[in-house]
Amino acid sequence: MDDQAGKPYLKIIGLIWILIECSLVAGNIFGFASLFTELPRYGIYQSECRSSLEQNILSETNITKDTCHGQQAKYQLAFALGIAFYNVPAMVSGMISDNFGPRSLKLIAIIFHLISWLSLGFITPDRSWLLMIHTMFLSLSGISTLLASFSISNHFVKSRGLVTALISGSQLTGSLWYAVFQILIGKGLISLSTLSFIWASLSVLMFGSAMLFLDWPFNFIDSTLKSKITKKQVKTITTDDTLIKHLTSPLFIVVTLFLSALLFTISFLPIVWPAWISYLTESNSESITRYTFWFNMLAGFGIFIAPLCGFIVDFRAHRGYTQKMFNISILQTITWIGCVSLCMVCMQQSITAAPIALFILIISRVLLVAGSQALIATVFPPQFIGSLLGVMWTIAGLISFAIYALLRLGNTGKDLWRPWAVILLLCIMMGGHLIQVWVLYIKSKTEKKSQSSVIDEEEMNTLKNSNDN
């Protein structure tokens, strides 16, 4: 950063700006289910509803009844496409960030953002297909914004893990905005199109952060926060460090497997939440709406839990590799315990299990997502962070398509214990990787002691030889 010592407040302003931005636009797709009850107001996919005649025996009259399972299926398809498009293209986004700079990626995200929200703003019953365009480009914009935002952590050398965790936590709060939309639209305070145009205008906020706080490799229009390459970084870049080397690192593979397997817990619950709550409340529509609302609103607490991951990753990290491995082992262990507990709670058929599951979900989601990303940003070289995060999320996204196979095992309240049992088994199997990580820590600690003993012995011999002379 140019004149960073004279203007230390600039990076703080940049971080706050990006945290607000990520909270507003980076994770909206995860709360899209809140619109399921409001979209029928505008006749979106109304053609998928089918009318049927039912005869009232007492009054001997025919009653027309609409069944809209097809309409809800279209909404679920749009949601599923959005989730898939959020994770799968992450690798390409990471490559763009590494090769053309995070500013270039943010400018691309702005284009996706405008396409997404303008599509929703102009949607009509005759143009219901725009809903698919909205969710797909919303996800493309979200993941691009998130990966571009991580680059600001390079200005916080001593607390890069904490900064990355904060950004991840702010992204998780993005799902609550659809819940806010649900309230505003339901009370008739504002229309869906007006909200869409308001959210499209947030591209101005994104453009500001791109031009002021993010870099690119071109020589014109430098950012206010211009990164300087230190001697240490020059040494890193000019060595034999390659992306392939870090992609094949055992640590990266372990983190990716952890994220991919344990991601089933926090991805499967939002999908089956309405069916589970419907079964637990005996199809009480008011209870279903209330639980779904709080399900999305409580996601905002992620911004307060995320710093915990950063503190764990950064704790005494200056002591070297051994301390980092200890921090990583602690974080992965806590994450694993949380995900296993979530599986066990969700297998229960009691209404008291719902709030407990929601509480565990909030903590587990933040620990898994923010912790994994903070780990990558802390341990690996900064010039590869974008690509490594992209590959990690792409692999996790591809594996997450297995959720649809899990739904075939059971998608109603009384049968949900079957897929949860499979997910629990996968989580237990990941316990083997916990053993691997702790073994790596013990080995590194032993090697450190051995090296210290050798150094002490050499110093003693040198001192003895000097005394003899």
N, C-alpha and C positions, 0 to 999 in steps of 0.2 A: 504494500500500500504506500503511495506517495505521501511523504511527510506524516506518517502514521503517528510518530511521537508527538507532533504538534497538533494533530487532530484526532485524538483517540476516541472522541465521541462519534465519529463518522461510522465506525463499524458497529457501534451500539445502535445507532439510528437505523442502519441497514438491517441489523438482525431483527429489531422490533418490527420494521416495515415488512420483512419477509415472513415473520411469524404471523402477522395479521393477514397477509396475503394468502398464505398456505391454509389458514383457518377458514378463509372465505371461499377458496376455489380449488384447493388441491385434493380434497377427499369427499366432495359432494355425492359421488356415485353411491357410496355405501349407505346413504340414507334414502335412496330413491323409493324404497317400498312405502314410505309415508304418503306418496302421491297416489297410491293404488285406490284410495277411497275418494280422491278428488278428481281424478282424470275422467271418470264417467260423467261428471257434471258437464264436461265439454264435449261429450259424445265421442271420445277417442276410442276407436275400435268398437263402436256401438253395433256395427254390422255383424260382429261375432256373437252377439246375443241372439238367442232363439226363443221365440214365443211358443207357449204350449197351453192348451186348454185343460182346466181341471173343473170337474163338476161338483158343485156343492150339493150334497144329497138332501140336506134339510131345506134349503131354499129352492132347490131344483134349478139353479142358475149356473151358467158357465163362467168361470173366472180365468182371465188371461194372466199367465205367469211367465215372467222372463227369466231364463236361465243364462247367466253370463259367464260360464266357466271358460268359454273361448276367449272372452275379453280379458279376464284375469290372466289367462295363459299367455296372451300377447304382452301384457305388462311384465310378467315373469321372464319372458323371453328377452325383452328389452333390458331388464335388470341383469340377466345372465350375460348378455352380450357386453354390457358395460363392465361387469366384473372381469370378464375374460380380456377385454381390450385394455384394462388397467394394468394387468400384470405382464401379459405376453409381449407387448412391444417394448418393454423396459430396456432390453438389451440394445435395441437400435437407438433409443433415446440416450442411453449412457454413452454409446459410441459418438453420437453427435456432440454431446457435452465435452468429451475428451478431445475430439479432433477439431471442432469448430468453436469451442468455448461455450460456457453456460449461457451467455447472453444470446447466442444464436438459437439455442434450444428454447429459451424463454420466449423469443420472438415467434418461433414456430408454435409454442403453446398458446400464444395470444390468438393466432389465426384459428386454431382448434377451438379455443374458448368462444370466440365470436360465432363460429359455425354452429356450435352446440346450442348456445342459448338463443340465438336467432331462430334456429329450427324449432325450438319449443315455443318461442314467441309467436311464430306464424302458423302453428299447428291448428288444424281444423278437422272435423270428422272426415272430410274428403282427402285430407293429407295426414292421416293417422300414421303413415309410415315415417313421418318426420320424428316420431318418438324414438325409433331405432337410431336415427342419425344423431339425435340429442345425446343418448346414453353412450354411444360409441365415441363420439368426439369429446364428450365430457370427460371420459376416462383418459383419452389421449392427452387432453390438456392437463388433467390432474397429475398424471405420472411425469409428464415433461416439466411441469412447474415444480414438482417435488424434487426431482433429480437436479434441476438447475439450481434450486435453492440451497442444496447441500454445499455448494462451492464456497459459500460465505464462511463456512467453518474453517477454511484455510487461514482466515485472519485471526483465529482464536487458537493459537498453537497449543497453549497449555490446557485448554478446555474444549478441544474439538469434539470429543465424545459427548459432552454435555450439550453443546450447541446442536449437534446432529440429533440428539434425542429430543430436544425442545422442538426442532422443526418437525420431526416425526410425530410428536404429540399434538402439535397444532394441526397437522394434516388429519389426524384422527377426529378432531372436533368438527371437521367439515360436514359430517353426516347429519348434524343437528339442524342444519339450515332447511332441509326438506321438511323436518318436523315443524319448524316455524312457518314454512309455507302452508303446511296442512292446516294450521290454526287460522292463519290470515285468510286463506281461501274459504275455509269452512264457515267462518263468521261473516263472510261477504265484505271484508274490509278492503280487499284488493283482488285483482284478477290474475290468472296464471300468466297471461301475456305481459302484463305490466311488470310482474316480478321477474320475468325472463329478460326483459329489456333492461331492468335495473341491474341484474347480474351480468348482463353483457357489457354494461358500462364499466364494470370492474377491470376490463382490459386496460383502462387508463392507469390503474394502480399497478398492474403487471408491467406495463411499458416503462413506468417510472423506475421500478426496481431493476429492470433489465439495463437501462441506460445509466443509472447512478451507481449500482453496487455490483454488477456482474461484468466479467471480462470476456474478451474474445481475441483471437490471434491477429486481427487486422489492425493496421496502424492508425486508423482514424476513429474519432469519437471514443477516447479512453474513458473508462468509468472513474467515478470519484474514488472508489476503492480499487486501486491498481496494485495487483500483486507483484511483488518483487521476488526474483529467484535468488534465494540465499545460497551461500557456498555449500551448505549441507544438501540443499535440493539439487544443485548442479552435480554434486557427486552421485546422488541417487539416480538422476536422469542419464548420466553418462556411463553408468555401470551396465552390467549385463541384465539388469532388471527388465523383465518382459511381462506382458499380460498373461501369456501362457504359463509362465512360472507361477504366478499367483493363482491362476485358475485351477492349477493342479496341486496347489498347496493343501495338505491335509486339513488345516484349520478352515480354509474356505469351503472345502467339501463338507466338513462337519456342520458348519453354520448353515449351508444351503440345504442339507438334508434335514436339519432341525427345523428350519423355516418351512420347508415343503411339507413335512409330515405333521408337525404341530399346527400348521395353518388350517388343517381340516377342522380343528375344534372351533376356531373363531370364524370360519367361513360357513360351516354347516349350520350352526345355531341360528344366524339371521334368516336362513332360508326356511327352516322348519319352525321358527318361533311362532308364527300365527297358528299353524296346525297344532303345535304343542299346547299353546295357551287356550285354543279352542277346546281341546280335549280336557284340559285341567279345569276350565270354567264351565264346562258343559255347553259350549257354543254361545256364551253370553257376549253379544256384540259390543256392549259398552266396555266390558272388561278387556276384550281383545284390543279395542281401540286405545284404551288407557295404557295397557302394558306395552303396546307397540310404540306409543308416543314416548313413554319414558325410556324405552329401549334405545331410541335415537338421541333423546335429549341428554341422557347420562353419558353419552360418548364424549361430551365436552370436558369431563373430568380427566380425560387422557392427558391434557396439557399440564396437569398438576402431578400426575404420576410419572410422566416421561423423564423428568430430571433425575429420578431415582436411578434409572438405567445409566444415565450419563455419569452420575456420581460413582456408581459401581465400576464402570469401565475406566474412569479417570483416576480412581483412588490409588495414590502413590505410583502412578504409571511411570513416573520419571525414574523409578528404580530399575527399570529395564524389563526384559522379556519375561522373566520369572513372575514378577508382580502382575504383568498383563495377563499371563496365563491363569493366575489365581483369580483375578477379577472376572475373566471370561468363564471360568468354571463355576464360580458362584452365580453369575447371571443365568447361565444355561440351566443350572440346577433349579433355581427358583422358577424359571419359565416352565420347565418340565413338570414340576410339582403342581403348578397352577393349571396346566392343560390336563393333566391326569385327573385332578380334582373336578374340573369342569365336566369331563366325560362322565364321571361317577354321579355327579349331581343331576345331570341331564337325563340319566337313565331312570330317575325316580319319577313316580306318577303322583306327585303331591303338589298343590299350588304353592306351598312354602318353598319348594325347590326353585321356582321361577325367579324370585328376587335374589336368592343366593347365587343362582347361575348368572344372573345379570351382573352382580357384583364381581364375581370371579372373572367373567368375560372382559369387563373393563380393564381389570388389572392384567390379565393374561395377554390381551390384545396389545396393550402398550408395551409390556415387557418383551413380547415376541417380536413385534414390528420395530419399535424404537431401539430395543436392545441389539437386534441383529444388524440394523443399519449403523448404529453407533459403533459396533464392533468393527465392521468393515472400514468405516471412516477413521478409526483410531489406529488399527494395527497395520493396515496396508498403505503403500505410498499414495499421496494425494493425486498424482497424475493418472492413477488407475481406478480411483473410487467410482467414477461414473460408470465405467464399463463393468466393474465387478458387481456393483449394485444392480445394474441392468441384467447381467447374466443370472444373478441370484433370483431376482424377481421373475424373470422369464421362465426359468426352470420351475419355480414354485407355481407360477400361473398354469403351465402346461400340466403339472401333476394335479392341480386343483380340479381339472375337468373330471377326475374320478368321483367327484361329489355326485354326479348324475347317476353313477353306478350305485352309490350308497343309497340314493333315494329309491332305487328299485327294491332295496331290501326292506324299506318301510318309510312311508311318508305320511302316515296317520299317527295320531297321538299314541295309540296303544301299541303300535309296531315300531316306534322310534328307538326302542332299546336295542334293536338289532344293528342298525348302522352305528349307533354310539358304541356298541361293544367292539365293532371292527376298528373304529377310530381309537378306542382305548387300547386295543391290542397294538396298534401302530405306535402309539405314544410309549407304551411299555417297552417295545423293541428299541426305541430311541434311547432308552436308558443305557444301552450298550455304548452309545457314543458319549454319554456322560462319563462312563468309565474311561474311555479313550482320552478325553480331555483332561481328566484328573491325573491319569498316568503321564501325559505330556508335561503337566505342571510339576509332578514329583521328579521326573527325569531332569527337567530344566533346573530345578532346585538343587538336585544332586550334582549336576554338572557345574553349577555355579560354585558350590562348595569345593569341588575338586579343583577348579581353576583358581580359586582363592588360596587353597593350600599350596598349589604349585607356585603361585606368585610369591607367597610368603617364604617358601623354601628357597626360591631363587634370590630373594632379597637377603635372606640370612647368609647364603653362600657368598653373595657379593660383598656383604659387610665383613664376613670372616676373612675373605681373600684380601680385602683392603687393610684389615688389621694386621695380617701376616706380613704384608709388604711394608 
